[in-house]
């Protein structure tokens, strides 16, 4: 079983609402107007980029696409052929109108379900996890996080004005994100899921910098942060969360949800 721990985001679905008079369906989930899905053949660096009205994935591993579409690191891919799990794809998907926040992931989810004939379900299990709580009681947080003065996502996001979280080796920034989203992103750098227990609502802007535990040298190259070599004298991940964000990761045990992929097929070239 391939299992990466994390917190399972809510999965969009068609819901029927009953009333004394008639059953009425909610608006179906949005989908991209046009999309191409191709196996990557040039080996370029992998990326997944959201732009106004579009989403572009370059050399993105199938398992990574699943994690982003469902916004979770708790995925069981054991029923998927090993060759497909590690396959890498280029996706160019475009839609009409404004696309904001998690709508991108909901639309990617629908695209994967259609093109890969994806079938899935969720299971719950008891697991060790971390509870994300403030170091100090109340609303006081660390020097690298503050409440976002603008809750709405920009119509035309740019590199410095966006909604969501951007991650580089040893560096994470977020704008207009909830504590639940911060907990979900932190879980990618721990050995277990992170659960938001801060009790804080609203959106936050934050910046987190730490020294990655893994060796930054890969194939003779050095990972860079904003064009500079990573500083290995910085704080550990857990220390950075506490010192910079004023948040603490407390070990506990609880129930987590796991996304189980029951079926997936190699998509035809288009």
C-alpha positions as CSV (number, residue, x, y, z in Angstrom):
1,X,0.0,0.0,0.0
2,X,1.3,3.4,-0.9
3,X,0.1,5.7,1.9
4,X,1.1,9.3,2.5
5,X,-0.3,10.9,5.5
6,X,-2.4,14.0,5.5
7,X,-5.9,15.4,6.0
8,X,-8.6,14.6,3.5
9,X,-10.3,17.6,2.0
10,X,-14.0,17.5,1.4
11,X,-14.8,15.9,-2.0
12,X,-17.3,17.7,-4.3
13,X,-20.2,15.6,-5.4
14,X,-23.7,15.9,-6.9
15,X,-26.1,16.1,-4.0
16,X,-29.9,15.5,-4.2
17,X,-32.0,17.6,-1.8
18,X,-35.4,16.3,-0.9
19,X,-38.5,18.5,-0.3
20,X,-42.2,17.7,0.2
21,X,-42.8,18.8,-3.3
22,X,-39.9,17.5,-5.4
23,X,-36.3,16.4,-5.4
24,X,-34.0,19.2,-6.7
25,X,-30.4,18.7,-7.7
26,X,-27.7,21.2,-6.8
27,X,-25.7,22.9,-9.5
28,X,-23.2,20.3,-11.0
29,X,-19.5,20.9,-10.3
30,X,-17.8,23.2,-12.8
31,X,-15.5,21.6,-15.4
32,X,-12.8,23.0,-17.8
33,X,-14.1,24.0,-21.2
34,X,-11.1,22.3,-22.9
35,X,-8.3,20.2,-21.7
36,X,-5.4,18.1,-23.1
37,X,-3.8,15.3,-21.1
38,X,-0.5,13.8,-22.5
39,X,2.3,11.7,-21.2
40,X,5.4,13.8,-20.6
41,X,8.3,12.9,-22.9
42,X,10.8,15.7,-22.4
43,X,11.6,15.3,-18.7
44,X,11.3,19.0,-17.8
45,X,11.0,20.0,-14.2
46,X,7.7,19.2,-12.7
47,X,5.2,22.0,-11.9
48,X,1.5,22.6,-11.3
49,X,0.5,26.2,-12.0
50,X,-2.8,28.0,-11.6
51,X,-3.4,31.1,-13.8
52,X,-6.6,33.1,-14.4
53,X,-9.0,30.7,-15.9
54,X,-6.5,27.9,-16.5
55,X,-4.4,25.2,-14.9
56,X,-1.2,23.8,-16.3
57,X,0.7,20.7,-15.1
58,X,4.1,19.9,-16.5
59,X,5.8,16.5,-16.0
60,X,3.4,15.9,-13.0
61,X,3.4,12.4,-11.5
62,X,0.0,10.7,-11.5
63,X,0.1,10.3,-7.7
64,X,0.9,14.0,-7.4
65,X,-2.1,14.9,-9.5
66,X,-4.3,12.8,-7.3
67,X,-3.0,14.5,-4.1
68,X,-3.6,17.9,-5.5
69,X,-7.0,17.2,-7.0
70,X,-8.3,15.8,-3.7
71,X,-6.1,18.0,-1.5
72,X,-4.8,15.2,0.7
73,X,-1.6,13.2,1.3
74,X,-3.5,10.2,2.6
75,X,-3.9,8.2,-0.5
76,X,-4.0,4.4,-1.1
77,X,-3.0,3.7,-4.7
78,X,-2.4,-0.1,-4.2
79,X,-5.2,-0.9,-6.7
80,X,-3.6,1.2,-9.5
81,X,-1.0,-0.4,-11.8
82,X,2.5,0.5,-10.7
83,X,3.4,1.9,-14.2
84,X,0.5,4.4,-14.0
85,X,1.3,5.4,-10.4
86,X,4.7,6.7,-11.5
87,X,3.7,8.0,-15.0
88,X,4.1,11.7,-15.6
89,X,1.7,13.9,-17.5
90,X,1.4,17.3,-19.1
91,X,-2.1,18.9,-18.7
92,X,-3.3,22.1,-20.1
93,X,-6.9,22.9,-19.0
94,X,-8.8,26.1,-19.6
95,X,-12.1,27.3,-18.4
96,X,-14.4,30.3,-18.8
97,X,-15.1,32.9,-16.1
98,X,-13.4,33.4,-12.8
99,X,-11.9,30.4,-11.1
100,X,-10.8,30.8,-7.5
101,X,-9.3,28.9,-4.6
102,X,-10.2,25.3,-4.3
103,X,-12.4,25.4,-7.5
104,X,-9.2,24.7,-9.4
105,X,-8.8,21.4,-7.5
106,X,-12.5,20.5,-7.8
107,X,-12.3,21.0,-11.6
108,X,-9.0,19.0,-11.8
109,X,-10.7,16.2,-9.8
110,X,-13.6,16.0,-12.3
111,X,-11.1,16.0,-15.2
112,X,-9.1,13.1,-13.7
113,X,-12.4,11.2,-13.1
114,X,-13.3,11.6,-16.7
115,X,-10.0,11.1,-18.5
116,X,-8.5,8.4,-16.2
117,X,-11.9,6.7,-15.5
118,X,-11.1,7.2,-11.9
119,X,-13.2,5.4,-9.2
120,X,-12.6,6.1,-5.5
121,X,-14.0,6.0,-2.0
122,X,-12.9,7.0,1.5
123,X,-12.1,5.0,4.6
124,X,-11.6,6.0,8.2
125,X,-9.0,4.6,10.5
126,X,-7.3,5.4,13.8
127,X,-3.9,6.9,13.4
128,X,-1.3,9.0,15.2
129,X,-1.6,12.7,14.2
130,X,-0.5,16.2,15.2
131,X,-3.0,18.7,16.6
132,X,-2.2,22.2,15.5
133,X,-2.7,24.6,18.4
134,X,-1.5,28.2,19.3
135,X,1.6,28.3,21.5
136,X,-0.1,31.1,23.6
137,X,-3.8,31.1,24.4
138,X,-6.0,33.5,22.5
139,X,-5.4,35.0,19.0
140,X,-1.7,36.0,19.5
141,X,0.4,34.3,16.8
142,X,4.0,34.5,15.6
143,X,5.8,37.2,13.7
144,X,5.5,35.5,10.3
145,X,1.7,35.2,10.2
146,X,-1.1,37.7,10.2
147,X,-4.8,37.9,9.4
148,X,-5.4,38.6,5.7
149,X,-6.9,42.1,5.3
150,X,-8.5,41.0,2.0
151,X,-10.5,37.8,2.1
152,X,-11.4,37.6,-1.6
153,X,-9.1,36.0,-4.1
154,X,-7.9,38.4,-6.9
155,X,-9.4,38.2,-10.3
156,X,-6.0,38.1,-11.9
157,X,-3.6,36.4,-9.6
158,X,0.1,37.2,-9.9
159,X,3.3,35.9,-8.3
160,X,2.9,38.3,-5.4
161,X,-0.9,38.5,-5.2
162,X,-2.6,35.1,-5.1
163,X,-4.8,32.8,-3.1
164,X,-3.3,29.5,-1.7
165,X,0.0,28.1,-0.7
166,X,3.4,28.1,-2.6
167,X,6.1,25.6,-1.5
168,X,9.8,25.5,-2.3
169,X,12.5,23.5,-0.5
170,X,12.6,24.8,3.0
171,X,10.2,27.6,2.3
172,X,6.4,28.0,2.3
173,X,4.2,31.0,1.8
174,X,0.4,31.4,2.0
175,X,-2.1,34.1,1.3
176,X,-5.8,34.2,2.2
177,X,-5.8,30.6,3.6
178,X,-7.6,29.1,6.5
179,X,-6.0,27.4,9.5
180,X,-7.4,24.1,8.2
181,X,-5.5,24.7,4.9
182,X,-2.3,25.6,6.8
183,X,-2.6,22.3,8.8
184,X,-3.1,20.4,5.6
185,X,0.0,21.9,4.0
186,X,2.1,21.3,7.1
187,X,1.2,17.6,7.1
188,X,3.4,17.1,3.9
189,X,6.5,17.8,6.1
190,X,5.6,15.6,9.1
191,X,5.4,11.8,9.6
192,X,1.6,12.0,10.3
193,X,-1.5,14.1,9.5
194,X,-1.9,17.5,11.0
195,X,-5.4,18.5,12.4
196,X,-6.4,22.1,12.9
197,X,-7.4,22.6,16.5
198,X,-6.5,26.3,16.8
199,X,-10.1,27.5,16.9
200,X,-9.1,30.4,14.7
201,X,-11.4,31.3,11.8
202,X,-10.8,33.6,8.7
203,X,-8.0,33.9,6.3
204,X,-4.3,34.3,7.0
205,X,-1.1,35.3,5.2
206,X,2.1,33.6,6.4
207,X,5.7,32.7,5.6
208,X,7.6,29.8,6.9
209,X,11.4,29.1,6.4
210,X,13.2,26.0,7.7
211,X,16.1,23.7,7.0
212,X,14.9,20.6,5.2
213,X,16.0,17.4,6.8
214,X,16.9,15.8,3.5
215,X,20.2,16.5,1.8
216,X,19.6,19.4,-0.6
217,X,22.1,18.0,-3.1
218,X,20.5,16.0,-5.8
219,X,22.4,14.6,-8.8
220,X,25.2,17.1,-8.1
221,X,22.8,20.0,-8.1
222,X,21.9,22.2,-5.1
223,X,18.4,23.2,-4.4
224,X,17.9,26.9,-4.5
225,X,15.6,29.3,-2.7
226,X,15.0,32.5,-4.6
227,X,18.3,31.9,-6.5
228,X,20.4,31.3,-3.3
229,X,21.7,28.1,-1.9
230,X,19.7,26.8,1.1
231,X,21.0,27.8,4.5
232,X,21.5,24.7,6.6
233,X,21.9,26.7,9.8
234,X,18.2,27.6,10.0
235,X,15.7,26.1,12.4
236,X,14.1,22.6,12.0
237,X,10.6,22.4,10.6
238,X,8.9,22.0,14.0
239,X,11.0,24.8,15.6
240,X,10.1,27.1,12.7
241,X,6.4,26.4,13.0
242,X,6.5,27.4,16.7
243,X,8.9,30.4,16.4
244,X,7.7,31.9,13.2
245,X,3.9,31.1,13.2
246,X,3.3,30.9,17.0
247,X,1.8,27.4,16.5
248,X,2.6,24.1,18.0
249,X,2.3,20.5,16.7
250,X,1.1,18.4,19.5
251,X,1.2,14.6,19.2
252,X,-2.1,12.7,19.7
253,X,-4.1,9.9,18.3
254,X,-7.4,10.3,16.3
255,X,-9.4,9.3,13.3
256,X,-8.3,10.1,9.8
257,X,-9.8,9.6,6.4
258,X,-7.9,7.9,3.6
259,X,-8.7,8.3,-0.1
260,X,-8.7,4.9,-1.7
261,X,-8.3,4.8,-5.5
262,X,-10.3,1.7,-6.7
263,X,-9.7,2.0,-10.4
264,X,-7.7,4.2,-12.9
265,X,-6.8,3.7,-16.5
266,X,-4.1,5.2,-18.8
267,X,-5.8,8.1,-20.7
268,X,-5.7,8.2,-24.5
269,X,-3.5,10.9,-26.0
270,X,-5.5,14.0,-26.8
